[in-house]
Amino acid sequence: MIQPLQKSRSNIILNGFFNGNYHKLINLKVKETLNYNETESGNIGLFATNNGQIKNLKLIMNAELTINSPKWYIGIGLLCGGSYPSSIIENCETTGNIKVSISGYACNLGGLIGGNNGFLKNCVSNVDLQIESSLTDELRFGGIVGVNENTGTIKNCYNNGTIQINVIKCLKCYIGGIVGRINSTSISNVYNLGKINDITSDYTNLSKELIDCCGSISSVDGVVVSGLNKAFTLNNLIETKNQSAVLPKNATIIDASELQGSKGVALLNDNNDTPIWVEDKNNINNGYPILNWQAENN
C-alpha cells in the first residue's frame, strides 16, 4: 500500500517500477512538523527518493510542512523529494499545493521533484508552491523541479502552478517557473504558465543568483536562449515590487498567440523524433499545447 507521504532520513528508495495506468491518486492531505538533527538529511514526497521508474500517474495532493533542518538539504516534491541518475519519471501530472515553512540550512522544492538527478519527461505540474522562511542558507524553488543536478534531464514538461515567496533572509535563493537552480542544462521543450507572485523578501538579503536563475529559465517574459533548448514562458508572469531585478537576460519576449494552437505545438515538437505535443482541442489547458498522453487519457 502506498503511504500518503514518505519521509526519507536514510535509504527509503523506490528501486522498482510503478505504473499508475493513468489513474488518479486523489485527496491525499498531509500536515506535519519535521525536525532534523545536524546529521540528518531527507527527501519528502509520495515516493521519498526515486531510483526506479514512475510513469502514467495523476497525483492530487496537498502538503503543509514545517521543517527545521540545521545542517543538510531537504528535498520536497509531490511526486518525490529526489531522484537518482538511473531513474525515470514520465507521463505524470501533479496537482495541489505545497506550503512549506522552513528554517535552517537548505531546501529543494518543486511541484514534481525537489532535486532531479534522473530523466524527467512528458510531465505536468499544477502545484502551487508557497514558501516562508525566516533564516536559511540556500533555497531552490521551481514549478517543476527545485534543482536540476548535473545528471538531470528535463524534456517535454510544463508548469501551471504559481510560486509565492516570503523569505526574510536567505544567503542564496534560486527561483524559476520551471527550475529553481540549474546545474545541468539538459532541459528542452518546456514551458511555464505559472505566475511568480510578489517576492516579499528584502532584496539586500538575496544573492545575485536570484536574478541569474530567473533569467536562466522560464521565470518571466521570453523564449530563453541562455544555453537551453526550447524553454518558453509568457510575458507578465511575475508580480513583484522590484520586477526589473528579476527580468531574464538574453531572452526574446513571447506572447500567448505564439504559444497557443498549432504554432506552439510546432515550436515544442521541433526537435522530437515523434510528435509529443498536440493541440489542446478539448480546452484542457486553455489552448496551450498539451502532451499526447493527456489528450488520449483525459
N, C-alpha and C positions, 0 to 999 in steps of 0.2 A: 504494500500500500504506500502511495506517495504521501509523505508528510507535508503539511501546508508550508512549512518553512524549514530549511536545513541551515544550521549554523556550523561552520567548519572551523574548529580550533586545532585540528590535527590533519587527518587524512580521510575525511568523508568525501569520497570522489565517485562520480559516475564513470565506470570503466566500460560499460556495456552500450547497448543500443536501445533507444527509446523512440518508438514511433507512435505519435498521437492519432494517426489516421484522420487528421483534420477535425477531430472532436474538440469541443471547448471544455476546458477545466475552469469552472466558474465559482464566484462567490467565496474565494479564499480571502480571509482577513487576518492580519497579524498586527499586534500591538505589543511591543516588548522593549525592555531596557536591558542592554547588554554592557557588561563591564569586563574589559580585558586587562590582564596584568602586563607587566613590562616584557614578558617573554612570549606573549600570545599574539598571533595574527589571526585573521579569519576571513572567510568568504560566506556571504549570506544570499540565499535565493531559494527558489523551488528546488533546484539542484545546487548545492553549495559550490562545487567545482566540477567542471566537465572535462573528462579525459576520454570520452567516447563519442557517440553520435546522438543528437537530439533532432528530430525532424517532425514536420507535419503536426504542429501543436498550436492551438489557440488558448492562451492563458489570460484569464481575467482575475486580477488580484490587487488588493490594497495593503500596503505595509506602512506602519508608523513605528519608527525605531528611534530610540535614544541610546547613543553609543558613547562610551568613554574608552579610548584606546591610546594609552600614553606613549607607546613607542613604535608600533608596527602599523602597516597598512591594513585597512579593512576594504574588502571588495563587495559591492552590493549591486544586484540586478534582479529584476523579477524572475528571469529565467535561471540565471546562475551568477554567482559572485565573481567567478574567474574561470578561465579555460586554459588547457594545456595545448602545446603546439600541435599535437596529433588530433585534436578534437575537431568536430564538425557540427555546426548548427545550421539547419536550412529549413526553409518553408515554415517559419514560426512567426506568430504575432502575439505581442503582449499589449494588454490594455489595463489601465488602472492608475494608481497613484502611489508614489513612494515619498514619504515625508521623513526626513532624517534630521535629527538634532545631534550634532557630533562635537565633541571636544577631545583634544589630544593631538595625535600625530598626523595621520593622513587617511584619506578616503578616496576610493574609486567608485563612482556611481553612474550607472547607465540604465536606460529603460529596458534593455535586454541583458547586457553583461556589464559587470563592473570593470574587469580587466580582461581584455581579449588577447590571447596568445595563439588562437587557432584560426579556423576558417569559418567565417560567418557570412552566409549568403541567402539571398531571396527572403529577407525578413523585414518585419514592420514593427515599429513601436508607436503605441498610442498612449504612452505613460507620461503623466505629469509629474515632474520632479520638483520637490520643494526642499530647500536646504537651509538650515540655520546652524550657525557656528559662532562661538564667541572667541575661541583662540585655537587655531590649527596651523600646523606647518605647511601642509600641502593638500589641496583639494582638486580633484579632476572630475568634471561633470560633463556628460554628453547625452543627447537624446537617445542614441543607440548604445554607445559604449563610452565608459568613463575614460579609459586609456587603451589605445591600440598599441600593444607591445611590439618588440622587434620582429617577432614571428607571426604577428597577427595580420589577417587578411579580411577585408570587408568588401563585399560586392553585391550589387543589386539590392539595396536596402533603402528604406525611407522612414522618416520620423514625423509624426504629427503631434507629439507631446510637447508641452511647454516646460520651461525651466524658470524657476523663481528662486532668487538668491538673497539671503540676508546673512552676510558674513561680516562680523565686526572687525576681526583681524586675521589675516591669512598671509603667510610669507610667500607662497606660490599658489595661485588659483587659476585653473585652466577650465574654460567653459566653451562648449560648442554645440550647435544644433544636432550634429551627427556624432562627433567625437570630442571629448574634452582635450586630452593630450595625445599627440601623435608621435610615437617612437618609430612606427612603420608607416610608410606612405602607400602601402599596398591597399589602396582604397579606390574603388571605381564604381561608376554608375549608381551613385547615391544622391538623394536629395532630402532637403529639410523644409517642412512647412510649419514647424513649431516655433512659437514666439519665445524669446528670452525676455522675460518680464523685468521690471525695474530692479537693477542691481543696487541694493541699498548699502553696500559696503562703502567705507571710506577708501577712496582710490589710493591715497597715500600708503595704505597698508597692503595693497595688492601688487604682486610682481608684474613686471612688464610682460611676462608670458601670457597674462590675460589678454592683452592686445594681440600678441603674436598668434595665439591659438585661435582666437575668434577669427583672425584673418586667415588662418591656415585652412579651416574647413567650416563651411556652412553655418555660420552664426547669423550673418546678415548680408543682404544686398549683393548677390552676384553669382556668376559662374566662377568658381575658384580655380585658378590655374597655377597655384604655387606648389608644383610638384605632384599634384594629384590628377587622376584621370576621371573626368566627368563627375565633378561634385557640384551640385546646384543648390541654391537657396533663393528664395524670393526677397524682394526689397521690403523694407519697413517691418521686419520681423523682430526688431529689438526695441524695447521700451525702457529707456534709462535716462537719468538726468545728465549723463555725460556720453551721449551717443558717439561723438566724434572720437572718443578714446578707444572705441571697440569696433570701428569700421574696418573691414578687411583690407588687406593690401593686395596689390596685383590682381584685382578682381574686376570682372565686367558685369554690370548690372543686368539681371534678367527679370522680366515681369511675368505675370501669370499666363498671358497669352502664348508665351514661348514655351511654357512647360505643360500646358494643358493640351488634351487631344492628341492628334497624330504627330504634331511637332515634338511634344515631349517624349512620346514613345520612340520616335526616330532618334532623338538625342541619346536616350538611355540604352537603346539597343545597338548603338553604333559599333561597339567592339565585343558584342556577344556572338558566339558561334551560332546559337539558335535563339530565336526571339524569346526573351524572358518577360519583357514588359508588354502590356496590351492596353488598349484604350478602356477608360472607365465608362462603359456604356450603361451600366446599371446604377451609376451615381454612388458607388461605394466610397469614393474618395474625392468628391466634389469636382470630378472631371480631370483630376490629375492622374498620371499613369499608375496602374496597379500591376501586381505580379500575376503571371498567368495562372498560378495555382489559386489565387484569390478569386479570379473570375470563374474558375471551374468548381470551386468548393465553397462559395459564399452561402 
